[in-house]
Amino acid sequence: MKTNSPKIFAGVWLDSQHALILAQNPENREEGYTIRNKVSSTEYHGGKGEHTSNNADHANNLKYFKSIASLLLSYDEILILGPGKSQEQLINFLYEDAHFQNKKISIDNTKH
């Protein structure tokens, strides 16, 4: 007999430099949502030249999104919020990861 455990929800607010992961305490769901984790992007500028700079930006984003994704593995449904294009980039990154194939992920634009 299969038991239906309650789904675990998380929200992620992010911009290009910082991310906040908001979720309920799994041990006490009546506490409400709180900031569970904070992630900051690291800056590696590489050498001189446009190509090197673009590679450094890509490497920074990849490391930043991997850090966020590792903190979201235990959640069933994820809402991604934030200004600009960062939330779209993160959702595309998560869709490429097999760990997130069976999770419901949605985005919404917000500044605060």
Secondary structure, DSSP 4 states (H G I P E B T S, - for coil): ----PPP-EEEEEE-SSEEEEEEEETTEEEEEEEEEEEEE------SSSHHHHHHHHHHHHHHHHHHHHHHHTT-SEEEEEESTTHHHHHHHHHHTSGGGTTSEEEEEE---
